[in-house]
Every structure is written in structure tokens, then in C-alpha cells.
Amino acid sequence: MRLIMIAAGVTFTTLPAYAQTITPPYAQLAPGQKIAFSAGTPVTWQVNNGSGTGITKDGVYTAPATPPNPAVVTITAVSTANPDNTSTATVTLLAAPLTGTTLYVATNGRDTNPGTEAEPFATLQHAASVAKPGDTVLASAGTYNKLLTLSASGTAAAPITFASKPGETAIIDGTGLAIPGGQNGLITLNSVSNVIIEGFKLQNYTTASVNDVPIGIYITGAGNGVQIINNRITGITTTAKTSAAACANGTAAASNALGVAVYGSRAPAAIAGFVFSGNEVDHLLTGCSETVSINGNVTNFAVLSNDIHDNNNIGIDSEGFEQVAPKPAYDQARNGVVRGNLVYNITSYGNPDYGKTYSADGIYVDGGTKIVIEQNVVHNVDLGIEMASETPGHDTNYITARNNLVYACNANGISIGGYAGNVGGSDHITIVNNTLYGNDTRNTGSGEFQIQFHATSNVFRNNIAFAGPQGLIVNSFTASEPKPALLNNNLYYYAGGDTNATFLWQGKTYTGLSAYQKASAQDVATTFANPLFISPRDQDFDLQSASPAFGAGIDLGTSVLGTVDIAGNPRISAAKKVTLGAYQQ
């Protein structure tokens, strides 16, 4: 058990993530095939965090007749004794029953062997050179100190799978390895389709040079159906010191490392149907770069149920307009979902490229479009969720952030709009039914909900914002746009009382909700009251039965609100009422 102190004087007791054990953690199923999951203790079962179907109360899941795109579902076991105790498995959905050969790799094998379990290969690279569509490569426990580059593709019915042997963990270790071409992954996939990487530990790929970019998993070019599942990526680092200016300008002197880089670098062919599910990515030193980066011509992607923590820059980033794809019209991550992730302990403070600044997002959309960010828990990062664009003349747009919990962040809980007047902005960002609690613990003056430059046609409704130590709830500090957002039907609170709560609108400060409402003509149906969380100290932000949030929301339809809340409960009650914040009931 770990204790996290925040500046507001509250101690949060952080419980282990995904503590409920679920088996198997991964499966591949063709249409109509079944699998039985078990959890060891009484649980309820969810498909896609409660928004999907196909599982019985006993944990038997049946694959649908037509696989979705991306071709994956998540299965979650929720403890009946403690609903905060959960575990998630991933199922790859195939187009047809899988056929193929199983090839084996072991540290005591030989590449001249036939690749059987009794006579395994020695290297993953040799197994990759002989694997065909439908084949599975299983690596025994041990440390493999060689890079793996994949160039052969599978099919939707017959993917090529690389996995640790069941019950074991194969480690791909980068200690002492070079970085070919100045940018390379411990595992690199260049324009491949229908390849699955599952159950490895990738570690210790490092540089001290601004000329090299080490990456845990590097996916580039174009291709369909790549899935990265249940891996741990740790110790990917750069110690090359540059500057924040070098980062902002993207100069050659910038230092960079990434846990996962998905770079759609061709056009019109895209990286499509990409899945990143059930992974842990931790203890990275990424310099100017991100922990998980989805950038360029990438479409129909899913980032699901990952544990992203203890890194020194952005957690999950969906990017555009950075000249990754050769045609500007395609240079934008789009049509994605970021769901059910746990993101915490992310800060740029002390990062040599940023110094003493709090500028690392937990979840960031920088130039992406048509992305849903839902059911995530983000805490103890710098900025909780940010949706903006760093590219002048371009906006992040048509993003929905719903049913998320964001608390104890160093700076703001949710932010939209460009960070300066000379960069891009945000338009058509819909922020609904989120719970923000006790953010801006480092007194940065950014508050719970921040609106910056070039924000237009945005919505902030049905949210709960419980102000942090400064009492700043809404922070629209610039008048760069006359109507940056519509705010209404929210619940605000500050422990210091309404008379001490502050609001900035169009650069002017107001004390108390009514003064802000009158001056801004915003939040006219918003109330100031204690939401009555069950126990914030124990991270239980569900609501007591007397909470004023129950039934106080506006029904904006399931296309906006989603069908379920953060816990997988129906978002709209039987009485057709909507509760404010991330929890419906």
C-alpha cells in the first residue's frame, strides 16, 4: 500500500490497481467461440467496461458473429465485496478459427533447431523470419538481449502472435544495444498487419545522446490490426539534457525517448485498427517525448485498460499536424477511444528538459480528432486531461471526454485551448459527466477547469468540480475568443465556502458562483453544494445517498453521455434521470 501526499493537506491511501485476479488474462476467439473466465472470488462481469454484451453471470464469454473494428474486447471482473477491486483481460476477435503452427524460443535453444517445444529456437528474430500467418511464437522465461524487427504480416483470420509462454515472462532487454538509424524500438514493426505482441517485459533501452531515440515498441508505416497486449515496458530513458524551448520547437537538439510510438508515416494508407490494451508502462525518462504516442495517419485505434505511471512526461498522447504523415490531410490521429486507463504519478517537474514546471498531461489530445476519452482514472499528474493543439492554425476538435475521474493533479483537472496565443486551439470539445476533485495541488493558478487560447464551440456540462486548495473552479483567463465554451448544469464546491470560491471569465476574476453567473451568463443552472462523496481520502468518489448530484444532470443522449458511467452502471436511470459527475449510482 502506498501513501501519496498532496499540498491540500489530504493524504490519499492508494490501493493496488487491478487487484482482482482474472484468468485467463488473454484469449483469441473466432465468431461463436466461447471461453470461461474465472476470478477466484465472487465478481460481476463486464464487457468493454460495461458497454458491451456477450458474457454470462458465470463468466462465459461468446465471441460475436462479426468482429468489431478494432477487433478486441475487454473483460473485467468487478469484486462484489469491493467494486474498486477489479481486473481486466483482453480478447482478440478473429475473423475465422485460428489454424497454424506453434513455434518455441528459449535462451538455451539454437536457431538451427526445428523450433519445437523440445528443440526451441534461440532468438525471436529467427522465429520471426520463419513465422507464417496463423503461427504463434512462444518465448520461454529468460532475458533476450537482442532487438526484434518484424516485417511479415498475418491476416485478420490468421494473425501472427508473439507471446511469452503461458505462466512465464520473457524479457527483451536493451542493455548495451545500439539504436539503429537513430530511432528504433526494442520491438519494431514496419508496415505490418495483423501481428500481436503479448505478455513480454521490455526494459533498459537507453541513450545519453540527443541524436538517438530509444523506443520500447515502435510501430511505423501503415498496416491493419496490430495489437499490443499485456506487456510491461519500463526503463526506456534518455538522459540527454536540452531545454523546454528545444522541445517546443522540435529542434534537432531535443532529447527524446518513448515507451510506445505509433507513427502513421504513410498516406493515404494508414495504421488502422491498432489496439493497446492491458499494458503497464512505467519509470520512463522520455525527455521531450511521451510515454505512449499515437501520431500521424492513425485511425480506428483503441487504448484500453492500461496502467501508465511514474514517468517524466505525458502519459497518453493522440497527436496530429506534426508532419509524421507525408500528406497533411492524413496527418492526424483520429476515430479512436481511450477507455478505462489508470494514469498516475506523471510529472515534468525535474525532467531536465522542463526544469521546475508542471506541464505533463496524464491524457493529452494534441491535434487529434473524433476521439472518445472515457472511464479513465487520472491522478497525481501535472494536467489531468488536456485537449488542445500546439500547431499554429490547427485545432484539436470533436473530442468527447466523459465519465472520467481526475483528482490530486499538480495543475488543473481538465484543460482546453492552446497554451499560448501563437499556437492552435480547441473546438467542439464536449466535456460531460466527469468528476474533478482537489486539483491544482501545487498552486499553479490553473484551477479545476481551464480554458486557454483559441477555444470555440466547446461544452462543459453535467460535471462535478470540487476545488483544490486555491478555490479556483473555472479559469478562463484569456479573452482570445468571445465565446470559448458553453458551461451549464454543473455542480461546484469549495470547502472554503461559496464566498471564497473564485472564477475567472474572459480574464476577469469573480468571487462566488452568483457573481460569476451574472457577469458571464454561464452556468446559469449550475449549483454550489457539497457533492457528498463517500470517502475522497480512500479514493471513493461515488456519491452518498443524499448527494445533490443525483438526478440533477441533463439528458444529452447516449451518443454524448455514453451508455454507462465510470463503474459500468447504466448512465441514464430507469426514471430517465442523469446524475452529475462520473458516477450514476
VMD Tcl script that draws the C-alpha trace (Angstrom):
set ca {
  {0.00 0.00 0.00}
  {1.35 3.43 -0.95}
  {0.59 6.84 0.60}
  {0.54 9.91 -1.64}
  {0.69 13.36 -0.01}
  {-0.82 16.38 -1.72}
  {-0.43 20.04 -0.92}
  {-4.03 20.48 0.16}
  {-3.17 18.58 3.32}
  {-5.07 15.42 2.44}
  {-3.42 12.01 2.48}
  {-4.76 9.57 -0.09}
  {-4.33 5.86 0.55}
  {-3.61 4.42 -2.89}
  {-4.86 0.90 -3.38}
  {-3.19 -1.55 -5.78}
  {-4.50 -1.32 -9.33}
  {-6.39 -4.25 -10.82}
  {-6.02 -6.29 -7.63}
  {-8.74 -8.78 -8.53}
  {-7.15 -11.83 -10.24}
  {-8.73 -12.91 -13.54}
  {-7.80 -15.91 -15.67}
  {-7.01 -16.27 -18.44}
  {-5.58 -12.75 -18.94}
  {-5.74 -13.10 -22.73}
  {-7.56 -15.15 -25.36}
  {-8.15 -15.34 -29.11}
  {-11.64 -16.29 -30.30}
  {-13.34 -16.76 -33.66}
  {-17.04 -15.95 -34.18}
  {-19.24 -18.05 -31.90}
  {-16.39 -19.49 -29.88}
  {-16.67 -19.41 -26.08}
  {-14.27 -19.06 -23.18}
  {-14.81 -19.25 -19.43}
  {-13.17 -16.61 -17.26}
  {-12.68 -17.02 -13.53}
  {-11.67 -14.66 -10.75}
  {-11.37 -16.80 -7.62}
  {-13.83 -14.71 -5.59}
  {-17.41 -13.55 -6.26}
  {-17.47 -10.95 -9.03}
  {-19.70 -9.36 -11.59}
  {-18.55 -9.39 -15.20}
  {-18.35 -6.54 -17.69}
  {-17.61 -6.42 -21.41}
  {-15.92 -3.20 -22.58}
  {-16.26 -1.64 -19.11}
  {-19.99 -2.29 -19.07}
  {-20.89 -1.03 -22.53}
  {-20.71 -4.42 -24.28}
  {-22.53 -7.74 -24.14}
  {-21.86 -11.44 -24.54}
  {-20.85 -12.69 -21.09}
  {-22.89 -14.73 -18.62}
  {-23.07 -14.13 -14.86}
  {-20.72 -17.11 -14.53}
  {-18.05 -15.52 -16.74}
  {-18.58 -17.39 -20.01}
  {-17.96 -15.08 -22.95}
  {-19.16 -15.79 -26.51}
  {-17.47 -14.01 -29.42}
  {-19.85 -12.06 -31.69}
  {-20.68 -13.15 -35.22}
  {-18.91 -10.12 -36.67}
  {-15.69 -8.85 -35.03}
  {-15.65 -5.13 -34.24}
  {-13.05 -2.68 -35.52}
  {-10.64 -2.68 -33.73}
  {-11.01 -6.43 -33.28}
  {-10.85 -6.62 -29.50}
  {-12.98 -6.58 -26.35}
  {-12.02 -6.23 -22.70}
  {-13.46 -8.44 -19.97}
  {-13.49 -7.00 -16.45}
  {-14.11 -8.80 -13.17}
  {-15.54 -6.48 -10.51}
  {-15.42 -7.71 -6.91}
  {-18.86 -7.85 -5.34}
  {-17.31 -7.18 -1.93}
  {-15.27 -4.18 -3.09}
  {-16.17 -2.72 -6.50}
  {-12.85 -0.82 -6.56}
  {-11.11 -4.19 -6.79}
  {-11.08 -5.12 -10.48}
  {-9.04 -6.91 -13.10}
  {-9.26 -6.81 -16.87}
  {-8.49 -9.38 -19.56}
  {-8.33 -8.81 -23.30}
  {-9.86 -10.93 -26.06}
  {-8.71 -10.68 -29.67}
  {-11.62 -11.41 -32.02}
  {-10.63 -13.29 -35.14}
  {-12.40 -13.48 -38.48}
  {-12.22 -17.30 -38.52}
  {-10.99 -20.17 -36.31}
  {-7.24 -19.98 -35.89}
  {-5.00 -22.53 -37.55}
  {-1.24 -22.52 -37.62}
  {1.92 -23.80 -36.01}
  {3.32 -23.00 -32.59}
  {7.00 -22.14 -32.63}
  {9.10 -22.04 -29.47}
  {12.03 -19.86 -28.42}
  {14.27 -20.30 -25.36}
  {17.55 -18.81 -24.20}
  {19.12 -22.28 -24.27}
  {17.83 -23.05 -27.77}
  {19.52 -22.93 -31.16}
  {18.37 -21.24 -34.33}
  {19.32 -24.42 -36.20}
  {16.69 -26.31 -34.19}
  {13.22 -27.01 -35.65}
  {11.54 -24.63 -33.19}
  {9.56 -27.25 -31.32}
  {8.99 -27.14 -27.57}
  {11.64 -29.84 -27.11}
  {14.09 -28.15 -29.52}
  {13.38 -24.42 -29.47}
  {14.95 -21.60 -31.44}
  {17.40 -19.32 -29.63}
  {16.18 -15.94 -30.91}
  {12.86 -14.24 -31.51}
  {14.29 -12.74 -34.68}
  {14.85 -16.17 -36.20}
  {11.33 -17.24 -35.23}
  {10.03 -14.08 -36.92}
  {11.87 -15.00 -40.12}
  {10.01 -18.32 -40.40}
  {6.59 -17.50 -38.84}
  {3.66 -17.55 -41.25}
  {0.07 -16.27 -40.95}
  {-1.69 -18.14 -38.17}
  {1.51 -19.08 -36.36}
  {2.19 -18.38 -32.69}
  {5.70 -17.81 -31.35}
  {6.04 -18.61 -27.64}
  {9.12 -17.42 -25.76}
  {10.20 -19.14 -22.54}
  {11.20 -17.17 -19.47}
  {14.62 -15.61 -19.71}
  {16.37 -12.47 -20.90}
  {16.78 -11.87 -24.63}
  {19.36 -9.15 -25.25}
  {18.57 -8.59 -28.92}
  {16.34 -6.23 -30.87}
  {13.33 -7.69 -32.66}
  {12.26 -6.29 -36.04}
  {9.06 -7.60 -37.63}
  {8.30 -7.31 -41.32}
  {5.95 -10.24 -42.06}
  {2.18 -9.82 -41.76}
  {-0.64 -12.08 -40.75}
  {-4.28 -11.83 -41.81}
  {-7.49 -10.96 -39.96}
  {-8.31 -14.66 -39.75}
  {-4.72 -15.74 -39.12}
  {-2.62 -13.20 -37.22}
  {0.97 -13.86 -36.25}
  {1.30 -13.85 -32.48}
  {4.45 -13.34 -30.43}
  {3.90 -14.10 -26.74}
  {5.55 -15.21 -23.56}
  {4.93 -18.85 -22.84}
  {1.83 -19.14 -20.61}
  {2.75 -18.71 -16.97}
  {6.19 -17.29 -17.83}
  {7.63 -13.88 -18.71}
  {10.15 -13.41 -21.49}
  {12.26 -10.27 -21.10}
  {13.58 -8.27 -24.04}
  {16.42 -6.25 -22.54}
  {18.12 -3.36 -24.32}
  {21.18 -3.10 -22.10}
  {24.13 -2.12 -24.27}
  {22.18 -2.31 -27.53}
  {22.62 0.29 -30.27}
  {19.79 2.41 -31.68}
  {19.86 1.71 -35.45}
  {19.15 4.72 -37.63}
  {19.00 6.95 -34.57}
  {15.42 5.86 -33.79}
  {14.43 2.28 -33.09}
  {12.39 0.04 -30.84}
  {13.24 -2.95 -28.75}
  {10.44 -4.28 -30.94}
  {9.95 -2.54 -34.28}
  {7.02 -3.19 -36.64}
  {7.37 -1.51 -40.01}
  {4.28 -1.59 -42.24}
  {2.98 -4.90 -40.95}
  {-0.60 -6.04 -40.40}
  {-2.32 -8.45 -38.01}
  {0.58 -9.01 -35.65}
  {0.01 -9.43 -31.91}
  {2.63 -8.83 -29.20}
  {1.51 -10.23 -25.84}
  {2.94 -10.78 -22.40}
  {6.56 -9.57 -22.69}
  {8.62 -7.37 -20.42}
  {10.65 -4.78 -22.35}
  {13.31 -2.90 -20.44}
  {16.54 -0.91 -20.29}
  {16.82 0.75 -23.69}
  {18.66 4.00 -23.05}
  {20.67 6.86 -24.50}
  {22.59 9.91 -23.37}
  {22.62 11.45 -26.86}
  {20.20 13.89 -28.47}
  {20.90 12.07 -31.74}
  {19.25 8.83 -30.61}
  {15.65 7.95 -29.75}
  {15.15 4.67 -27.89}
  {11.61 3.27 -28.03}
  {10.07 0.30 -26.28}
  {7.69 -0.66 -29.11}
  {7.89 1.26 -32.39}
  {5.12 0.87 -34.98}
  {5.52 2.85 -38.18}
  {4.45 2.98 -41.81}
  {0.96 1.61 -42.43}
  {-0.94 -1.58 -41.66}
  {-4.05 -3.05 -40.08}
  {-4.82 -4.91 -36.90}
  {-1.63 -4.64 -34.85}
  {-2.34 -5.38 -31.17}
  {-0.04 -4.78 -28.20}
  {-1.47 -6.60 -25.16}
  {-0.45 -7.28 -21.55}
  {3.17 -6.20 -21.81}
  {5.26 -4.27 -19.32}
  {7.51 -1.55 -20.72}
  {9.95 0.02 -18.28}
  {13.34 1.70 -18.14}
  {13.21 3.35 -21.58}
  {15.22 6.52 -21.00}
  {17.09 9.47 -22.37}
  {19.40 11.42 -20.12}
  {20.40 13.94 -22.79}
  {19.69 17.39 -21.38}
  {18.35 20.03 -23.76}
  {15.70 22.66 -22.98}
  {11.97 23.33 -22.98}
  {12.49 25.60 -25.98}
  {14.06 22.74 -27.91}
  {11.07 20.56 -27.04}
  {8.54 23.21 -28.10}
  {10.30 23.92 -31.38}
  {11.03 20.29 -32.23}
  {14.65 21.08 -32.94}
  {17.30 18.50 -33.68}
  {18.77 19.26 -30.25}
  {15.71 17.92 -28.44}
  {16.09 14.79 -26.34}
  {13.53 12.02 -26.86}
  {12.60 8.53 -25.76}
  {9.20 6.80 -25.90}
  {7.59 3.80 -24.32}
  {5.36 3.20 -27.34}
  {5.37 5.13 -30.62}
  {2.65 4.51 -33.20}
  {3.60 6.69 -36.17}
  {1.37 6.52 -39.21}
  {4.03 7.68 -41.64}
  {2.40 6.82 -44.96}
  {-0.61 8.19 -46.85}
  {-3.28 7.51 -47.84}
  {-2.61 4.06 -46.32}
  {-2.95 4.35 -42.53}
  {-2.18 2.43 -39.38}
  {-5.72 1.20 -38.74}
  {-7.37 -0.94 -36.07}
  {-4.45 -0.56 -33.65}
  {-5.02 -1.85 -30.10}
  {-3.01 -1.10 -26.96}
  {-4.64 -2.99 -24.08}
  {-3.75 -4.21 -20.61}
  {-0.17 -2.95 -20.63}
  {1.89 -1.37 -17.87}
  {4.27 1.42 -18.90}
  {6.32 2.86 -16.08}
  {9.52 4.52 -14.92}
  {10.44 6.11 -18.23}
  {12.57 9.20 -18.80}
  {11.25 10.45 -22.13}
  {12.71 13.96 -22.35}
  {10.56 15.95 -24.78}
  {8.50 12.91 -25.80}
  {5.58 10.93 -24.46}
  {5.04 7.64 -22.69}
  {2.53 6.40 -25.31}
  {2.33 8.39 -28.55}
  {-0.22 7.84 -31.33}
  {0.75 10.22 -34.09}
  {0.10 10.94 -37.74}
  {-2.01 8.78 -40.05}
  {-3.58 6.50 -37.42}
  {-7.30 5.69 -37.44}
  {-9.76 3.44 -35.56}
  {-7.45 2.88 -32.60}
  {-8.15 1.77 -29.04}
  {-6.12 2.42 -25.87}
  {-7.77 0.28 -23.21}
  {-7.25 -0.60 -19.53}
  {-3.56 0.25 -19.33}
  {-1.59 1.21 -16.22}
  {0.59 4.24 -17.06}
  {2.62 5.63 -14.18}
  {5.82 7.13 -12.76}
  {7.11 8.76 -15.93}
  {8.53 12.24 -16.53}
  {6.38 13.39 -19.41}
  {2.94 12.94 -20.99}
  {1.15 9.64 -20.33}
  {-1.10 9.01 -23.38}
  {-0.99 11.37 -26.37}
  {-3.04 11.36 -29.59}
  {-1.34 13.75 -31.98}
  {-1.65 15.49 -35.32}
  {-0.10 18.09 -37.62}
  {3.49 17.14 -36.78}
  {4.46 16.13 -40.34}
  {4.59 12.45 -39.47}
  {2.45 11.54 -42.50}
  {3.60 12.85 -45.92}
  {0.18 14.32 -46.80}
  {-1.23 16.98 -44.43}
  {-4.82 15.81 -44.93}
  {-3.92 12.46 -43.32}
  {-1.54 13.73 -40.65}
  {-3.90 13.35 -37.68}
  {-4.73 10.60 -35.18}
  {-8.50 10.08 -35.39}
  {-11.52 7.90 -34.70}
  {-10.11 6.46 -31.50}
  {-11.13 5.54 -27.98}
  {-9.08 5.97 -24.80}
  {-11.00 3.97 -22.19}
  {-10.56 2.53 -18.74}
  {-6.92 3.52 -18.21}
  {-5.27 4.28 -14.88}
  {-2.76 7.13 -15.22}
  {-0.83 8.48 -12.26}
  {2.48 9.89 -10.96}
  {3.30 11.71 -14.20}
  {5.24 14.96 -13.89}
  {7.70 17.02 -15.89}
  {8.96 18.65 -12.70}
  {12.63 17.70 -12.55}
  {12.68 16.50 -16.17}
  {15.93 18.08 -17.45}
  {14.08 19.43 -20.47}
  {11.45 21.22 -18.39}
  {13.08 22.05 -15.08}
  {10.72 23.17 -12.34}
  {7.47 23.20 -14.33}
  {4.29 21.15 -14.11}
  {3.42 20.56 -17.76}
  {2.98 16.81 -18.29}
  {-0.54 15.64 -19.09}
  {-1.98 12.37 -17.93}
  {-4.07 12.12 -21.12}
  {-3.48 14.57 -23.96}
  {-5.01 15.11 -27.39}
  {-2.67 17.38 -29.34}
  {-4.16 17.81 -32.79}
  {-6.26 14.63 -32.84}
  {-9.91 14.46 -33.86}
  {-13.02 12.33 -33.27}
  {-11.71 10.62 -30.14}
  {-13.64 9.48 -27.06}
  {-11.87 9.66 -23.69}
  {-13.97 7.76 -21.16}
  {-13.94 5.89 -17.86}
  {-10.33 6.76 -17.09}
  {-8.91 7.46 -13.63}
  {-6.17 10.11 -13.66}
  {-4.46 11.33 -10.52}
  {-1.22 12.87 -9.28}
  {-0.15 14.03 -12.72}
  {0.52 17.62 -13.78}
  {-2.50 18.30 -16.02}
  {-5.22 15.65 -15.81}
  {-6.78 15.67 -19.30}
  {-5.87 18.25 -21.94}
  {-7.41 18.67 -25.40}
  {-5.64 21.32 -27.46}
  {-3.20 21.81 -30.32}
  {0.38 23.02 -30.28}
  {0.39 23.67 -34.05}
  {-0.48 27.21 -35.18}
  {-3.58 27.36 -37.37}
  {-4.83 23.91 -36.34}
  {-7.22 22.79 -33.63}
  {-7.93 19.62 -31.73}
  {-11.62 19.04 -32.44}
  {-14.63 16.77 -31.97}
  {-13.31 15.15 -28.81}
  {-15.61 13.81 -26.10}
  {-14.31 13.44 -22.54}
  {-16.93 11.70 -20.39}
  {-17.25 9.67 -17.23}
  {-13.66 10.27 -16.12}
  {-12.31 10.80 -12.60}
  {-9.46 13.31 -12.22}
  {-8.05 14.17 -8.82}
  {-5.00 15.48 -6.95}
  {-3.24 16.80 -10.04}
  {-0.40 19.28 -9.66}
  {-2.08 21.74 -12.02}
  {-5.60 21.69 -13.48}
  {-8.03 18.80 -13.82}
  {-9.17 19.40 -17.42}
  {-7.81 21.96 -19.88}
  {-8.78 23.12 -23.36}
  {-7.35 25.79 -25.63}
  {-3.80 26.38 -26.78}
  {-1.17 27.15 -24.17}
  {-0.23 30.44 -25.90}
  {-1.65 32.90 -28.39}
  {0.66 31.74 -31.17}
  {-0.34 28.05 -31.18}
  {-3.52 26.18 -32.09}
  {-6.65 25.68 -30.03}
  {-9.73 23.58 -29.33}
  {-13.13 23.42 -30.95}
  {-16.13 21.15 -30.49}
  {-14.72 19.59 -27.33}
  {-17.53 18.00 -25.29}
  {-16.76 17.53 -21.59}
  {-19.61 15.80 -19.77}
  {-20.14 13.82 -16.56}
  {-16.61 14.00 -15.21}
  {-15.61 14.30 -11.56}
  {-12.78 16.72 -10.76}
  {-11.52 16.80 -7.19}
  {-8.79 18.68 -5.37}
  {-6.62 19.54 -8.35}
  {-4.02 22.31 -8.65}
  {-2.28 21.00 -5.55}
  {0.87 22.95 -6.47}
  {-0.99 26.28 -6.55}
  {-0.23 27.00 -10.20}
  {-3.36 29.14 -10.52}
  {-4.92 26.94 -13.20}
  {-7.88 25.57 -11.18}
  {-10.20 22.68 -11.90}
  {-11.35 23.51 -15.45}
  {-9.07 25.70 -17.54}
  {-9.84 27.45 -20.84}
  {-6.87 28.88 -22.74}
  {-6.36 30.44 -26.18}
  {-8.39 29.83 -29.35}
  {-11.23 27.83 -27.80}
  {-14.55 27.83 -29.66}
  {-17.80 25.82 -29.67}
  {-16.94 23.73 -26.63}
  {-19.26 22.27 -23.97}
  {-18.78 21.67 -20.22}
  {-21.92 20.13 -18.67}
  {-23.03 17.62 -16.03}
  {-19.65 17.73 -14.30}
  {-18.70 17.92 -10.62}
  {-15.78 20.22 -9.79}
  {-14.65 20.23 -6.16}
  {-11.99 22.94 -5.98}
  {-8.49 22.38 -4.71}
  {-6.59 24.49 -2.18}
  {-6.92 27.78 -4.07}
  {-10.69 27.57 -4.51}
  {-10.37 28.29 -8.24}
  {-13.06 26.39 -10.15}
  {-13.32 27.84 -13.67}
  {-10.24 29.53 -15.15}
  {-10.95 31.22 -18.50}
  {-8.09 33.66 -18.20}
  {-7.92 34.94 -21.79}
  {-10.35 36.82 -24.00}
  {-8.85 35.43 -27.20}
  {-12.33 34.18 -28.18}
  {-15.61 35.84 -27.10}
  {-17.49 32.56 -26.54}
  {-14.96 29.82 -25.80}
  {-17.43 27.34 -24.29}
  {-20.93 26.70 -23.00}
  {-20.88 25.81 -19.30}
  {-24.08 24.71 -17.56}
  {-25.77 22.12 -15.33}
  {-22.64 21.50 -13.28}
  {-22.09 21.13 -9.53}
  {-19.31 23.21 -7.99}
  {-17.94 23.21 -4.47}
  {-15.08 24.55 -2.39}
  {-14.52 23.61 1.24}
  {-13.79 27.27 1.99}
  {-17.32 28.20 1.01}
  {-19.01 29.97 -1.89}
  {-17.86 33.39 -0.71}
  {-14.25 32.27 -1.14}
  {-14.65 30.29 -4.36}
  {-13.20 32.07 -7.38}
  {-13.97 32.07 -11.09}
  {-12.10 33.68 -13.99}
  {-14.07 34.51 -17.10}
  {-12.62 36.37 -20.08}
  {-9.72 37.40 -17.89}
  {-11.79 38.86 -15.06}
  {-12.00 37.38 -11.58}
  {-15.30 36.87 -9.70}
  {-15.83 35.67 -6.16}
  {-18.80 33.40 -5.54}
  {-20.96 31.50 -8.02}
  {-23.72 34.11 -8.37}
  {-21.32 36.94 -9.23}
  {-19.70 34.76 -11.89}
  {-23.07 33.64 -13.28}
  {-24.31 37.21 -13.58}
  {-21.18 38.55 -15.26}
  {-20.55 35.64 -17.61}
  {-24.07 34.41 -18.41}
  {-22.53 30.92 -17.96}
  {-23.53 28.10 -15.61}
  {-26.99 29.59 -15.13}
  {-28.40 26.23 -13.98}
  {-25.28 25.23 -12.03}
  {-25.40 24.94 -8.24}
  {-22.85 25.32 -5.46}
  {-23.14 22.47 -2.96}
  {-21.12 19.69 -1.37}
  {-21.45 16.66 -3.69}
  {-21.08 14.32 -0.70}
  {-18.55 11.85 -1.98}
  {-18.39 8.62 0.02}
  {-14.72 8.91 1.00}
  {-12.27 11.01 -1.01}
  {-9.47 10.04 1.36}
  {-9.90 6.45 0.19}
  {-10.43 7.46 -3.45}
  {-14.11 6.59 -3.27}
  {-15.74 9.33 -5.32}
  {-19.07 7.60 -5.65}
  {-21.90 9.55 -4.05}
  {-23.69 9.29 -0.75}
  {-27.45 8.76 -0.98}
  {-28.15 12.38 0.00}
  {-25.92 13.89 -2.71}
  {-27.44 16.83 -4.60}
  {-25.84 15.41 -7.77}
  {-28.45 12.66 -8.13}
  {-30.86 13.36 -10.95}
  {-29.55 16.90 -11.45}
  {-27.99 16.32 -14.86}
  {-29.30 16.95 -18.35}
  {-30.03 14.01 -20.64}
  {-27.87 14.78 -23.67}
  {-28.43 11.32 -25.18}
  {-26.23 8.25 -25.06}
  {-24.27 9.36 -28.11}
  {-22.89 12.16 -25.94}
  {-23.07 10.72 -22.42}
  {-22.23 7.13 -23.28}
  {-24.34 4.19 -22.18}
  {-22.55 3.58 -18.86}
  {-20.81 5.55 -16.13}
  {-17.23 5.10 -14.93}
  {-18.19 1.96 -12.98}
  {-20.13 0.36 -15.83}
  {-23.60 1.22 -14.49}
  {-26.29 2.48 -16.90}
  {-25.73 6.21 -17.42}
  {-29.41 7.11 -17.65}
  {-31.54 5.78 -14.79}
  {-34.81 3.92 -15.13}
  {-36.52 7.19 -14.21}
  {-34.74 8.83 -17.18}
  {-32.59 10.94 -14.87}
  {-28.89 11.68 -15.16}
  {-26.61 12.11 -12.17}
  {-23.84 14.69 -12.26}
  {-20.23 13.55 -12.30}
  {-18.57 10.29 -13.26}
  {-20.84 8.04 -11.16}
  {-24.51 7.50 -11.98}
  {-25.48 5.41 -8.93}
}
mol new
graphics top color blue
foreach p $ca { graphics top sphere $p radius 0.5 }
foreach p [lrange $ca 0 end-1] q [lrange $ca 1 end] { graphics top cylinder $p $q radius 0.2 }
display resetview
